Amino acid sequence: MFYEIEEIKRRRKKLGITQKKLAELVGVSQPLIARIESGDLDPKLSLVKKIFEVLGELEGRGITAKKIMTTDIIFASPDELIVDTIDVMREKGISQLPVVKDGANLGCITESSILRVIMMKGLDGCEDMRVRDVMEEPLPEISPNESLDSISKMLLNNPALLVVEEGKIVGIVTKHDVMKAMREK
């Protein structure tokens, strides 16, 4: 997950809450929030994650990942043949699949990554290739309480986002899900 610390102040102000209120909700002191927002302190990732979770919950009184995610997730295995993955993607109308093994988010396979390999090796050269040979970076992981605004920004640079709760993948959010949610808003 990628967090932009500069977003904390903007999101807090947009919600209309004080540093003191945010600090109470996060379980830290107000001066600590002030130092983080001013850039005087480089906080631990766990604290940043907690702050963004709280902000997401507050913003999430509207639309959150939990409300728009797809829970029937189709995964690719790193050991799977690419040709089998292509068949699944075509049958289900999916443009990307998370690559998961034993519950671990290992990577992502997309139509683009497959096309690149086909262009380089030809279709026959891909018959014995495995997903692990062409997979890209893992999809970012978000909390079920992540706000629609935050999700939309992350999807500008990612094909999809995995929703993780208590260390377990519970859903996936795609650009299609966000557009559908905005249309229904």
OpenMM code with the backbone's topology and positions (N, CA, C; nanometers):
from openmm import Vec3, app, unit

residues = "MET PHE TYR GLU ILE GLU GLU ILE LYS ARG ARG ARG LYS LYS LEU GLY ILE THR GLN LYS LYS LEU ALA GLU LEU VAL GLY VAL SER GLN PRO LEU ILE ALA ARG ILE GLU SER GLY ASP LEU ASP PRO LYS LEU SER LEU VAL LYS LYS ILE PHE GLU VAL LEU GLY GLU LEU GLU GLY ARG GLY ILE THR ALA LYS LYS ILE MET THR THR ASP ILE ILE PHE ALA SER PRO ASP GLU LEU ILE VAL ASP THR ILE ASP VAL MET ARG GLU LYS GLY ILE SER GLN LEU PRO VAL VAL LYS ASP GLY ALA ASN LEU GLY CYS ILE THR GLU SER SER ILE LEU ARG VAL ILE MET MET LYS GLY LEU ASP GLY CYS GLU ASP MET ARG VAL ARG ASP VAL MET GLU GLU PRO LEU PRO GLU ILE SER PRO ASN GLU SER LEU ASP SER ILE SER LYS MET LEU LEU ASN ASN PRO ALA LEU LEU VAL VAL GLU GLU GLY LYS ILE VAL GLY ILE VAL THR LYS HIS ASP VAL MET LYS ALA MET ARG GLU LYS".split()
positions = [
    Vec3(0.0846, -0.1182, 0.0000),
    Vec3(0.0000, 0.0000, 0.0000),
    Vec3(0.0884, 0.1235, 0.0000),
    Vec3(0.0506, 0.2209, -0.0775),
    Vec3(0.1268, 0.3446, -0.0882),
    Vec3(0.0473, 0.4565, -0.0213),
    Vec3(0.1077, 0.5219, 0.0774),
    Vec3(0.0405, 0.6299, 0.1500),
    Vec3(0.1146, 0.7606, 0.1248),
    Vec3(0.0406, 0.8654, 0.0952),
    Vec3(0.0997, 0.9975, 0.0805),
    Vec3(0.0685, 1.0758, 0.2074),
    Vec3(0.1710, 1.0996, 0.2892),
    Vec3(0.1551, 1.1653, 0.4194),
    Vec3(0.0895, 1.3031, 0.4029),
    Vec3(0.1202, 1.3707, 0.2914),
    Vec3(0.0646, 1.5043, 0.2682),
    Vec3(-0.0885, 1.5013, 0.2604),
    Vec3(-0.1443, 1.3843, 0.2295),
    Vec3(-0.2892, 1.3707, 0.2164),
    Vec3(-0.3612, 1.3791, 0.3509),
    Vec3(-0.2912, 1.3511, 0.4602),
    Vec3(-0.3554, 1.3470, 0.5921),
    Vec3(-0.4236, 1.4794, 0.6240),
    Vec3(-0.3495, 1.5876, 0.6135),
    Vec3(-0.4047, 1.7194, 0.6475),
    Vec3(-0.5217, 1.7552, 0.5558),
    Vec3(-0.5041, 1.7323, 0.4260),
    Vec3(-0.6088, 1.7657, 0.3295),
    Vec3(-0.7368, 1.6868, 0.3595),
    Vec3(-0.7212, 1.5578, 0.3833),
    Vec3(-0.8384, 1.4737, 0.4100),
    Vec3(-0.9031, 1.5101, 0.5441),
    Vec3(-0.8206, 1.5395, 0.6462),
    Vec3(-0.8731, 1.5769, 0.7777),
    Vec3(-0.9557, 1.7048, 0.7662),
    Vec3(-0.9000, 1.8045, 0.6949),
    Vec3(-0.9703, 1.9328, 0.6798),
    Vec3(-1.0987, 1.9159, 0.5980),
    Vec3(-1.0927, 1.8317, 0.4963),
    Vec3(-1.2109, 1.8071, 0.4142),
    Vec3(-1.3236, 1.7466, 0.4988),
    Vec3(-1.2846, 1.6657, 0.5973),
    Vec3(-1.3825, 1.6062, 0.6886),
    Vec3(-1.4304, 1.7051, 0.7945),
    Vec3(-1.3552, 1.8149, 0.8099),
    Vec3(-1.3918, 1.9160, 0.9083),
    Vec3(-1.3626, 1.8757, 1.0519),
    Vec3(-1.2589, 1.7939, 1.0709),
    Vec3(-1.2231, 1.7552, 1.2079),
    Vec3(-1.0893, 1.8173, 1.2470),
    Vec3(-1.0711, 1.8353, 1.3752),
    Vec3(-0.9480, 1.8960, 1.4269),
    Vec3(-0.8387, 1.7907, 1.4409),
    Vec3(-0.7160, 1.8402, 1.4572),
    Vec3(-0.6045, 1.7495, 1.4849),
    Vec3(-0.6306, 1.6731, 1.6140),
    Vec3(-0.6877, 1.7417, 1.7111),
    Vec3(-0.7162, 1.6796, 1.8404),
    Vec3(-0.8140, 1.5630, 1.8241),
    Vec3(-0.9190, 1.5843, 1.7455),
    Vec3(-1.0196, 1.4793, 1.7238),
    Vec3(-0.9578, 1.3610, 1.6499),
    Vec3(-0.8782, 1.3886, 1.5469),
    Vec3(-0.8116, 1.2811, 1.4735),
    Vec3(-0.7189, 1.2040, 1.5667),
    Vec3(-0.6444, 1.2766, 1.6490),
    Vec3(-0.5525, 1.2133, 1.7443),
    Vec3(-0.6284, 1.1200, 1.8387),
    Vec3(-0.7434, 1.1653, 1.8898),
    Vec3(-0.8251, 1.0823, 1.9793),
    Vec3(-0.8692, 0.9540, 1.9097),
    Vec3(-0.9146, 0.9672, 1.7861),
    Vec3(-0.9637, 0.8518, 1.7111),
    Vec3(-0.8524, 0.7521, 1.6786),
    Vec3(-0.7324, 0.8049, 1.6563),
    Vec3(-0.6174, 0.7198, 1.6233),
    Vec3(-0.5540, 0.6623, 1.7503),
    Vec3(-0.5700, 0.7355, 1.8624),
    Vec3(-0.5112, 0.6904, 1.9881),
    Vec3(-0.3708, 0.7433, 2.0108),
    Vec3(-0.3462, 0.8659, 1.9611),
    Vec3(-0.2155, 0.9314, 1.9796),
    Vec3(-0.2399, 1.0742, 2.0285),
    Vec3(-0.1324, 1.1485, 2.0484),
    Vec3(-0.1465, 1.2869, 2.0949),
    Vec3(-0.1662, 1.3833, 1.9771),
    Vec3(-0.2281, 1.4977, 2.0061),
    Vec3(-0.2487, 1.6006, 1.9040),
    Vec3(-0.1160, 1.6540, 1.8514),
    Vec3(-0.0147, 1.6782, 1.9392),
    Vec3(0.1131, 1.7270, 1.8863),
    Vec3(0.1786, 1.6294, 1.7869),
    Vec3(0.1546, 1.5006, 1.8071),
    Vec3(0.2102, 1.4018, 1.7141),
    Vec3(0.1459, 1.4177, 1.5759),
    Vec3(0.0152, 1.4346, 1.5726),
    Vec3(-0.0545, 1.4570, 1.4449),
    Vec3(-0.0028, 1.5848, 1.3795),
    Vec3(0.0160, 1.6909, 1.4594),
    Vec3(0.0664, 1.8187, 1.4071),
    Vec3(0.2047, 1.8008, 1.3449),
    Vec3(0.2920, 1.7258, 1.4111),
    Vec3(0.4280, 1.7044, 1.3589),
    Vec3(0.4263, 1.6214, 1.2308),
    Vec3(0.3372, 1.5252, 1.2241),
    Vec3(0.3254, 1.4433, 1.1030),
    Vec3(0.2761, 1.5301, 0.9873),
    Vec3(0.1711, 1.6089, 1.0121),
    Vec3(0.1152, 1.6941, 0.9067),
    Vec3(0.2137, 1.7999, 0.8589),
    Vec3(0.2971, 1.8503, 0.9482),
    Vec3(0.3929, 1.9548, 0.9099),
    Vec3(0.5175, 1.8974, 0.8430),
    Vec3(0.5332, 1.7661, 0.8492),
    Vec3(0.6504, 1.7029, 0.7883),
    Vec3(0.7712, 1.6994, 0.8790),
    Vec3(0.7538, 1.7362, 1.0064),
    Vec3(0.8647, 1.7353, 1.1027),
    Vec3(0.8983, 1.5954, 1.1529),
    Vec3(0.8098, 1.5004, 1.1285),
    Vec3(0.8277, 1.3665, 1.1822),
    Vec3(0.8026, 1.2640, 1.0732),
    Vec3(0.8869, 1.1636, 1.0673),
    Vec3(0.8692, 1.0527, 0.9745),
    Vec3(0.8101, 0.9368, 1.0553),
    Vec3(0.6766, 0.9220, 1.0534),
    Vec3(0.6125, 0.8233, 1.1401),
    Vec3(0.6308, 0.6792, 1.0920),
    Vec3(0.6077, 0.5853, 1.1831),
    Vec3(0.6114, 0.4431, 1.1496),
    Vec3(0.4969, 0.4123, 1.0532),
    Vec3(0.5191, 0.3146, 0.9674),
    Vec3(0.4169, 0.2740, 0.8713),
    Vec3(0.2888, 0.2314, 0.9426),
    Vec3(0.3013, 0.1628, 1.0550),
    Vec3(0.1822, 0.1165, 1.1279),
    Vec3(0.0955, 0.2344, 1.1723),
    Vec3(0.1579, 0.3442, 1.2127),
    Vec3(0.0826, 0.4624, 1.2547),
    Vec3(0.0155, 0.5288, 1.1346),
    Vec3(0.0895, 0.5407, 1.0255),
    Vec3(0.0337, 0.6008, 0.9039),
    Vec3(-0.0860, 0.5182, 0.8569),
    Vec3(-0.0708, 0.3867, 0.8596),
    Vec3(-0.1788, 0.2975, 0.8186),
    Vec3(-0.3022, 0.3196, 0.9063),
    Vec3(-0.2819, 0.3316, 1.0374),
    Vec3(-0.3926, 0.3537, 1.1311),
    Vec3(-0.4613, 0.4878, 1.1031),
    Vec3(-0.3825, 0.5924, 1.0777),
    Vec3(-0.4398, 0.7243, 1.0472),
    Vec3(-0.5260, 0.7161, 0.9211),
    Vec3(-0.4740, 0.6523, 0.8163),
    Vec3(-0.5493, 0.6413, 0.6917),
    Vec3(-0.6736, 0.5543, 0.7085),
    Vec3(-0.6649, 0.4538, 0.7943),
    Vec3(-0.7809, 0.3703, 0.8226),
    Vec3(-0.8912, 0.4528, 0.8892),
    Vec3(-0.8522, 0.5333, 0.9890),
    Vec3(-0.9491, 0.6190, 1.0587),
    Vec3(-1.0095, 0.7199, 0.9608),
    Vec3(-0.9251, 0.7837, 0.8802),
    Vec3(-0.9761, 0.8793, 0.7807),
    Vec3(-1.0709, 0.8095, 0.6838),
    Vec3(-1.0322, 0.6896, 0.6412),
    Vec3(-1.1168, 0.6123, 0.5501),
    Vec3(-1.2517, 0.5789, 0.6113),
    Vec3(-1.2500, 0.5443, 0.7412),
    Vec3(-1.3758, 0.5142, 0.8103),
    Vec3(-1.4645, 0.6382, 0.8178),
    Vec3(-1.4032, 0.7520, 0.8487),
    Vec3(-1.4803, 0.8767, 0.8575),
    Vec3(-1.5370, 0.9155, 0.7210),
    Vec3(-1.4532, 0.9051, 0.6187),
    Vec3(-1.4991, 0.9365, 0.4829),
    Vec3(-1.5964, 0.8294, 0.4359),
    Vec3(-1.5740, 0.7094, 0.4881),
    Vec3(-1.6488, 0.5933, 0.4450),
    Vec3(-1.7921, 0.5886, 0.4914),
    Vec3(-1.8341, 0.6912, 0.5599),
    Vec3(-1.9754, 0.6942, 0.5940),
    Vec3(-2.0549, 0.7061, 0.4644),
    Vec3(-1.9818, 0.7308, 0.3564),
    Vec3(-2.0392, 0.7285, 0.2230),
    Vec3(-2.0058, 0.5932, 0.1612),
    Vec3(-1.9357, 0.5946, 0.0514),
    Vec3(-1.9033, 0.4714, -0.0202),
    Vec3(-1.7633, 0.4249, 0.0186),
    Vec3(-1.7519, 0.2981, 0.0545),
    Vec3(-1.6232, 0.2393, 0.0932),
    Vec3(-1.5938, 0.1171, 0.0075),
    Vec3(-1.4719, 0.0679, 0.0190),
    Vec3(-1.4316, -0.0524, -0.0538),
    Vec3(-1.5253, -0.1684, -0.0229),
    Vec3(-1.5621, -0.1808, 0.1036),
    Vec3(-1.6494, -0.2909, 0.1464),
    Vec3(-1.7821, -0.2899, 0.0702),
    Vec3(-1.8304, -0.1698, 0.0369),
    Vec3(-1.9600, -0.1576, -0.0298),
    Vec3(-1.9534, -0.1854, -0.1797),
    Vec3(-1.8365, -0.1670, -0.2409),
    Vec3(-1.8290, -0.1811, -0.3874),
    Vec3(-1.7427, -0.2980, -0.4338),
    Vec3(-1.6741, -0.3645, -0.3418),
    Vec3(-1.5817, -0.4711, -0.3815),
    Vec3(-1.6560, -0.5944, -0.4326),
    Vec3(-1.5859, -0.6711, -0.5138),
    Vec3(-1.6329, -0.8008, -0.5589),
    Vec3(-1.5730, -0.9034, -0.4642),
    Vec3(-1.6572, -0.9869, -0.4061),
    Vec3(-1.6066, -1.0844, -0.3088),
    Vec3(-1.5791, -1.2204, -0.3717),
    Vec3(-1.6351, -1.2435, -0.4885),
    Vec3(-1.6109, -1.3692, -0.5597),
    Vec3(-1.4872, -1.3491, -0.6474),
    Vec3(-1.3703, -1.3583, -0.5843),
    Vec3(-1.2448, -1.3253, -0.6522),
    Vec3(-1.1904, -1.4478, -0.7247),
    Vec3(-1.1443, -1.4248, -0.8453),
    Vec3(-1.0785, -1.5307, -0.9208),
    Vec3(-0.9294, -1.5011, -0.9165),
    Vec3(-0.8529, -1.5985, -0.8710),
    Vec3(-0.7084, -1.5837, -0.8593),
    Vec3(-0.6383, -1.6675, -0.9648),
    Vec3(-0.5166, -1.6274, -0.9977),
    Vec3(-0.4284, -1.7101, -1.0798),
    Vec3(-0.3207, -1.7654, -0.9872),
    Vec3(-0.2766, -1.8846, -1.0178),
    Vec3(-0.1666, -1.9452, -0.9428),
    Vec3(-0.0372, -1.9169, -1.0180),
    Vec3(0.0733, -1.8950, -0.9481),
    Vec3(0.1988, -1.8684, -1.0183),
    Vec3(0.2444, -1.9871, -1.1035),
    Vec3(0.1967, -2.1068, -1.0701),
    Vec3(0.2374, -2.2281, -1.1422),
    Vec3(0.1466, -2.2610, -1.2605),
    Vec3(0.0392, -2.1871, -1.2755),
    Vec3(-0.0588, -2.2088, -1.3812),
    Vec3(0.0004, -2.1751, -1.5184),
    Vec3(-0.0401, -2.2494, -1.6202),
    Vec3(0.0018, -2.2181, -1.7568),
    Vec3(-0.0684, -2.0900, -1.8031),
    Vec3(0.0037, -2.0081, -1.8769),
    Vec3(-0.0539, -1.8826, -1.9269),
    Vec3(-0.1761, -1.9094, -2.0144),
    Vec3(-0.1702, -2.0146, -2.0962),
    Vec3(-0.2833, -2.0440, -2.1852),
    Vec3(-0.4103, -2.0721, -2.1049),
    Vec3(-0.3969, -2.1366, -1.9893),
    Vec3(-0.5135, -2.1625, -1.9038),
    Vec3(-0.5659, -2.0319, -1.8433),
    Vec3(-0.4744, -1.9451, -1.8052),
    Vec3(-0.5125, -1.8155, -1.7485),
    Vec3(-0.5847, -1.7311, -1.8533),
    Vec3(-0.5360, -1.7350, -1.9767),
    Vec3(-0.6009, -1.6619, -2.0864),
    Vec3(-0.7448, -1.7101, -2.1023),
    Vec3(-0.7653, -1.8420, -2.0971),
    Vec3(-0.9004, -1.8981, -2.1105),
    Vec3(-0.9930, -1.8467, -2.0003),
    Vec3(-0.9443, -1.8462, -1.8763),
    Vec3(-1.0247, -1.7984, -1.7625),
    Vec3(-1.0586, -1.6508, -1.7808),
    Vec3(-0.9582, -1.5709, -1.8165),
    Vec3(-0.9803, -1.4272, -1.8333),
    Vec3(-1.0821, -1.4005, -1.9441),
    Vec3(-1.0717, -1.4766, -2.0525),
    Vec3(-1.1636, -1.4592, -2.1655),
    Vec3(-1.3059, -1.5011, -2.1263),
    Vec3(-1.3186, -1.6177, -2.0625),
    Vec3(-1.4502, -1.6681, -2.0224),
    Vec3(-1.5208, -1.5752, -1.9239),
    Vec3(-1.4458, -1.5188, -1.8312),
    Vec3(-1.5043, -1.4351, -1.7256),
    Vec3(-1.5073, -1.2864, -1.7612),
    Vec3(-1.4450, -1.2495, -1.8733),
    Vec3(-1.4412, -1.1087, -1.9127),
    Vec3(-1.3587, -1.0242, -1.8175),
    Vec3(-1.2470, -1.0793, -1.7731),
    Vec3(-1.1606, -1.0130, -1.6752),
    Vec3(-1.0317, -0.9693, -1.7442),
    Vec3(-0.9850, -0.8484, -1.7137),
    Vec3(-0.8627, -0.7979, -1.7773),
    Vec3(-0.7383, -0.8146, -1.6906),
    Vec3(-0.7565, -0.8518, -1.5641),
    Vec3(-0.6419, -0.8769, -1.4766),
    Vec3(-0.6817, -0.9760, -1.3681),
    Vec3(-0.5827, -1.0504, -1.3209),
    Vec3(-0.6052, -1.1447, -1.2115),
    Vec3(-0.4950, -1.1298, -1.1085),
    Vec3(-0.5305, -1.1299, -0.9806),
    Vec3(-0.4262, -1.1330, -0.8779),
    Vec3(-0.3615, -1.2713, -0.8791),
    Vec3(-0.2318, -1.2743, -0.8590),
    Vec3(-0.1593, -1.4012, -0.8504),
    Vec3(-0.1364, -1.4283, -0.7023),
    Vec3(-0.1956, -1.5380, -0.6548),
    Vec3(-0.1938, -1.5685, -0.5116),
    Vec3(-0.1544, -1.7137, -0.4904),
    Vec3(-0.0740, -1.7358, -0.3869),
    Vec3(-0.0389, -1.8725, -0.3466),
    Vec3(-0.0395, -1.8776, -0.1945),
    Vec3(-0.1120, -1.9729, -0.1394),
    Vec3(-0.1250, -1.9890, 0.0061),
    Vec3(-0.1690, -1.8587, 0.0735),
    Vec3(-0.2579, -1.7850, 0.0085),
    Vec3(-0.3100, -1.6612, 0.0651),
    Vec3(-0.2198, -1.5403, 0.0494),
    Vec3(-0.1007, -1.5592, -0.0078),
    Vec3(-0.0052, -1.4485, -0.0242),
    Vec3(-0.0234, -1.3818, -0.1606),
    Vec3(-0.0295, -1.2499, -0.1596),
    Vec3(-0.0429, -1.1676, -0.2793),
    Vec3(0.0946, -1.1578, -0.3461),
    Vec3(0.1169, -1.2376, -0.4510),
    Vec3(0.2492, -1.2454, -0.5140),
    Vec3(0.2672, -1.1540, -0.6340),
    Vec3(0.1579, -1.1270, -0.7042),
    Vec3(0.1703, -1.0470, -0.8256),
    Vec3(0.0361, -1.0304, -0.8932),
    Vec3(0.0427, -0.9890, -1.0176),
    Vec3(-0.0780, -0.9638, -1.0962),
    Vec3(-0.0476, -1.0003, -1.2411),
    Vec3(-0.1424, -1.0626, -1.3059),
    Vec3(-0.1265, -1.0898, -1.4482),
    Vec3(-0.2367, -1.0131, -1.5214),
    Vec3(-0.1964, -0.9388, -1.6236),
    Vec3(-0.2904, -0.8537, -1.6968),
    Vec3(-0.2902, -0.8894, -1.8448),
    Vec3(-0.3918, -0.8426, -1.9148),
    Vec3(-0.3951, -0.8612, -2.0599),
    Vec3(-0.2687, -0.8028, -2.1224),
    Vec3(-0.2252, -0.6881, -2.0721),
    Vec3(-0.1059, -0.6222, -2.1267),
    Vec3(0.0196, -0.7059, -2.1060),
    Vec3(0.0353, -0.7645, -1.9872),
    Vec3(0.1560, -0.8450, -1.9623),
    Vec3(0.1570, -0.9686, -2.0516),
    Vec3(0.0408, -1.0260, -2.0750),
    Vec3(0.0314, -1.1430, -2.1631),
    Vec3(0.0603, -1.1024, -2.3071),
    Vec3(0.0029, -0.9902, -2.3515),
    Vec3(0.0261, -0.9440, -2.4889),
    Vec3(0.1734, -0.9146, -2.5156),
    Vec3(0.2411, -0.8563, -2.4164),
    Vec3(0.3845, -0.8275, -2.4332),
    Vec3(0.4636, -0.9553, -2.4598),
    Vec3(0.4320, -1.0596, -2.3865),
    Vec3(0.5032, -1.1866, -2.4029),
    Vec3(0.4695, -1.2498, -2.5371),
    Vec3(0.3432, -1.2450, -2.5756),
    Vec3(0.3028, -1.3010, -2.7049),
    Vec3(0.3722, -1.2270, -2.8185),
    Vec3(0.3836, -1.0945, -2.8074),
    Vec3(0.4508, -1.0165, -2.9115),
    Vec3(0.5993, -1.0512, -2.9201),
    Vec3(0.6618, -1.0792, -2.8061),
    Vec3(0.8050, -1.1108, -2.8052),
    Vec3(0.8333, -1.2547, -2.8484),
    Vec3(0.7523, -1.3493, -2.8043),
    Vec3(0.7820, -1.4909, -2.8270),
    Vec3(0.6902, -1.5579, -2.9282),
    Vec3(0.5831, -1.4911, -2.9658),
    Vec3(0.4845, -1.5549, -3.0519),
    Vec3(0.3940, -1.6445, -2.9692),
    Vec3(0.2790, -1.6775, -3.0236),
    Vec3(0.1813, -1.7582, -2.9508),
    Vec3(0.2355, -1.8968, -2.9169),
    Vec3(0.3053, -1.9587, -3.0110),
    Vec3(0.3608, -2.0926, -2.9861),
    Vec3(0.4681, -2.0903, -2.8781),
    Vec3(0.5414, -1.9817, -2.8678),
    Vec3(0.6474, -1.9705, -2.7681),
    Vec3(0.5963, -1.9527, -2.6262),
    Vec3(0.4662, -1.9350, -2.6122),
    Vec3(0.4066, -1.9113, -2.4795),
    Vec3(0.3351, -2.0331, -2.4223),
    Vec3(0.3228, -2.1393, -2.5018),
    Vec3(0.2432, -2.2550, -2.4595),
    Vec3(0.2875, -2.3165, -2.3273),
    Vec3(0.4172, -2.3211, -2.3020),
    Vec3(0.4669, -2.3839, -2.1790),
    Vec3(0.5013, -2.2829, -2.0701),
    Vec3(0.4745, -2.1558, -2.0950),
    Vec3(0.5082, -2.0533, -1.9956),
    Vec3(0.4079, -2.0533, -1.8813),
    Vec3(0.4581, -2.0191, -1.7650),
    Vec3(0.3759, -2.0141, -1.6438),
    Vec3(0.3452, -1.8684, -1.6082),
    Vec3(0.2434, -1.8506, -1.5277),
    Vec3(0.2033, -1.7171, -1.4828),
    Vec3(0.3204, -1.6465, -1.4156),
    Vec3(0.3969, -1.7181, -1.3344),
    Vec3(0.5101, -1.6570, -1.2627),
    Vec3(0.6125, -1.5946, -1.3578),
    Vec3(0.6166, -1.6439, -1.4833),
    Vec3(0.7127, -1.5927, -1.5811),
    Vec3(0.6737, -1.4556, -1.6368),
    Vec3(0.5471, -1.4189, -1.6252),
    Vec3(0.5020, -1.2923, -1.6844),
    Vec3(0.4289, -1.2003, -1.5869),
    Vec3(0.4112, -1.2455, -1.4634),
    Vec3(0.3333, -1.1634, -1.3695),
    Vec3(0.4048, -1.0326, -1.3388),
    Vec3(0.3229, -0.9332, -1.3058),
    Vec3(0.3717, -0.8000, -1.2707),
    Vec3(0.3721, -0.7857, -1.1190),
    Vec3(0.3975, -0.6632, -1.0725),
    Vec3(0.3975, -0.6337, -0.9282),
    Vec3(0.2624, -0.6710, -0.8671),
    Vec3(0.2602, -0.7050, -0.7378),
    Vec3(0.1323, -0.7353, -0.6720),
    Vec3(0.0392, -0.6141, -0.6721),
    Vec3(-0.0891, -0.6419, -0.6732),
    Vec3(-0.1877, -0.5344, -0.6625),
    Vec3(-0.1794, -0.4735, -0.5234),
    Vec3(-0.1968, -0.3420, -0.5119),
    Vec3(-0.1960, -0.2784, -0.3796),
    Vec3(-0.3093, -0.3335, -0.2927),
    Vec3(-0.2856, -0.3342, -0.1627),
    Vec3(-0.3854, -0.3824, -0.0677),
    Vec3(-0.4447, -0.2644, 0.0081),
    Vec3(-0.5762, -0.2686, 0.0258),
    Vec3(-0.6463, -0.1616, 0.0971),
    Vec3(-0.7368, -0.2208, 0.2047),
    Vec3(-0.7793, -0.1347, 0.2947),
    Vec3(-0.8726, -0.1712, 0.4014),
    Vec3(-1.0154, -0.1714, 0.3459),
    Vec3(-1.1054, -0.2511, 0.4032),
    Vec3(-1.2457, -0.2471, 0.3606),
    Vec3(-1.3093, -0.1093, 0.3818),
    Vec3(-1.2498, -0.0278, 0.4698),
    Vec3(-1.3048, 0.1049, 0.4993),
    Vec3(-1.2459, 0.2159, 0.4129),
    Vec3(-1.1629, 0.1811, 0.3161),
    Vec3(-1.1019, 0.2822, 0.2289),
    Vec3(-1.2124, 0.3571, 0.1546),
    Vec3(-1.1990, 0.4883, 0.1474),
    Vec3(-1.3027, 0.5715, 0.0847),
    Vec3(-1.2973, 0.5635, -0.0675),
    Vec3(-1.4091, 0.5954, -0.1301),
    Vec3(-1.4187, 0.5964, -0.2758),
    Vec3(-1.3187, 0.6942, -0.3361),
    Vec3(-1.3012, 0.8094, -0.2727),
    Vec3(-1.2065, 0.9102, -0.3199),
    Vec3(-1.0648, 0.8536, -0.3233),
    Vec3(-1.0252, 0.7908, -0.2167),
    Vec3(-0.8917, 0.7326, -0.2065),
    Vec3(-0.8739, 0.6176, -0.3060),
    Vec3(-0.9753, 0.5349, -0.3183),
    Vec3(-0.9717, 0.4223, -0.4124),
    Vec3(-0.9542, 0.4741, -0.5548),
    Vec3(-1.0308, 0.5767, -0.5901),
    Vec3(-1.0242, 0.6335, -0.7255),
    Vec3(-0.8836, 0.6811, -0.7584),
    Vec3(-0.8190, 0.7468, -0.6634),
    Vec3(-0.6822, 0.7958, -0.6856),
    Vec3(-0.5844, 0.6805, -0.7057),
    Vec3(-0.5982, 0.5757, -0.6257),
    Vec3(-0.5070, 0.4615, -0.6378),
    Vec3(-0.5264, 0.3873, -0.7695),
    Vec3(-0.6501, 0.3859, -0.8188),
    Vec3(-0.6777, 0.3147, -0.9437),
    Vec3(-0.6268, 0.3888, -1.0668),
    Vec3(-0.5862, 0.5136, -1.0508),
    Vec3(-0.5263, 0.5848, -1.1641),
    Vec3(-0.3959, 0.5185, -1.2066),
    Vec3(-0.3273, 0.4540, -1.1123),
    Vec3(-0.1976, 0.3921, -1.1411),
    Vec3(-0.1954, 0.2411, -1.1228),
    Vec3(-0.3113, 0.1810, -1.0963),
    Vec3(-0.3183, 0.0368, -1.0733),
    Vec3(-0.4424, -0.0205, -1.1405),
    Vec3(-0.4327, -0.1433, -1.1940),
    Vec3(-0.5490, -0.2010, -1.2613),
    Vec3(-0.6608, -0.2415, -1.1651),
    Vec3(-0.6246, -0.2715, -1.0404),
    Vec3(-0.7222, -0.3137, -0.9395),
    Vec3(-0.6575, -0.3034, -0.8024),
    Vec3(-0.7395, -0.3182, -0.6977),
    Vec3(-0.6910, -0.3133, -0.5595),
    Vec3(-0.7486, -0.4328, -0.4850),
    Vec3(-0.6661, -0.4961, -0.4032),
    Vec3(-0.7148, -0.6066, -0.3210),
    Vec3(-0.7589, -0.5526, -0.1858),
    Vec3(-0.8731, -0.5967, -0.1411),
    Vec3(-0.9253, -0.5562, -0.0109),
    Vec3(-0.8843, -0.6634, 0.0898),
    Vec3(-0.8107, -0.6205, 0.1919),
    Vec3(-0.7564, -0.7141, 0.2902),
    Vec3(-0.8072, -0.6781, 0.4290),
    Vec3(-0.8559, -0.7807, 0.4990),
    Vec3(-0.9041, -0.7625, 0.6358),
    Vec3(-0.8433, -0.8718, 0.7225),
    Vec3(-0.7758, -0.8297, 0.8283),
    Vec3(-0.7085, -0.9217, 0.9203),
    Vec3(-0.6149, -1.0175, 0.8459),
    Vec3(-0.5417, -0.9621, 0.7489),
    Vec3(-0.4425, -1.0392, 0.6754),
    Vec3(-0.4973, -1.1309, 0.5676),
    Vec3(-0.6278, -1.1290, 0.5453),
    Vec3(-0.6899, -1.2171, 0.4469),
    Vec3(-0.7518, -1.1349, 0.3338),
    Vec3(-0.7317, -1.1794, 0.2101),
    Vec3(-0.7916, -1.1123, 0.0943),
    Vec3(-0.9412, -1.1424, 0.0942),
    Vec3(-1.0223, -1.0361, 0.1050),
    Vec3(-1.1676, -1.0539, 0.1134),
    Vec3(-1.2424, -0.9962, -0.0067),
    Vec3(-1.1712, -0.9232, -0.0924),
    Vec3(-1.2374, -0.8645, -0.2080),
    Vec3(-1.1396, -0.7995, -0.3031),
    Vec3(-1.1927, -0.7570, -0.4162),
    Vec3(-1.1138, -0.6852, -0.5166),
    Vec3(-1.1989, -0.5687, -0.5669),
    Vec3(-1.1339, -0.4552, -0.5917),
    Vec3(-1.2022, -0.3374, -0.6458),
    Vec3(-1.1326, -0.3004, -0.7759),
    Vec3(-1.2119, -0.2856, -0.8816),
    Vec3(-1.1589, -0.2478, -1.0123),
    Vec3(-1.2134, -0.1112, -1.0527),
    Vec3(-1.1613, -0.0588, -1.1611),
    Vec3(-1.2097, 0.0689, -1.2140),
    Vec3(-1.3582, 0.0583, -1.2490),
    Vec3(-1.3967, -0.0572, -1.2982),
    Vec3(-1.5373, -0.0808, -1.3324),
    Vec3(-1.6265, -0.0662, -1.2088),
    Vec3(-1.5823, -0.1209, -1.0951),
    Vec3(-1.6592, -0.1105, -0.9701),
    Vec3(-1.6768, 0.0351, -0.9284),
    Vec3(-1.5703, 0.1139, -0.9431),
    Vec3(-1.5756, 0.2555, -0.9048),
    Vec3(-1.6705, 0.3319, -0.9968),
    Vec3(-1.6605, 0.3080, -1.1263),
    Vec3(-1.7498, 0.3777, -1.2204),
    Vec3(-1.8957, 0.3412, -1.1941),
    Vec3(-1.9201, 0.2155, -1.1628),
    Vec3(-2.0561, 0.1706, -1.1309),
    Vec3(-2.1067, 0.2404, -1.0043),
    Vec3(-2.0219, 0.2492, -0.9022),
    Vec3(-2.0600, 0.3148, -0.7760),
    Vec3(-2.0883, 0.4629, -0.7977),
    Vec3(-2.0074, 0.5287, -0.8805),
    Vec3(-2.0277, 0.6713, -0.9071),
    Vec3(-2.1577, 0.6939, -0.9837),
    Vec3(-2.1882, 0.6031, -1.0712),
    Vec3(-2.3114, 0.6131, -1.1507),
    Vec3(-2.4346, 0.5987, -1.0613),
    Vec3(-2.4234, 0.5114, -0.9599),
    Vec3(-2.5360, 0.4854, -0.8702),
    Vec3(-2.5475, 0.5885, -0.7590),
    Vec3(-2.4442, 0.6709, -0.7416),
    Vec3(-2.4385, 0.7700, -0.6334),
    Vec3(-2.5531, 0.8671, -0.6385),
] * unit.nanometer
topology = app.Topology()
chain = topology.addChain("A")
for resn in residues:
    res = topology.addResidue(resn, chain)
    for name in ("N", "CA", "C"):
        topology.addAtom(name, app.Element.getBySymbol(name[0]), res)
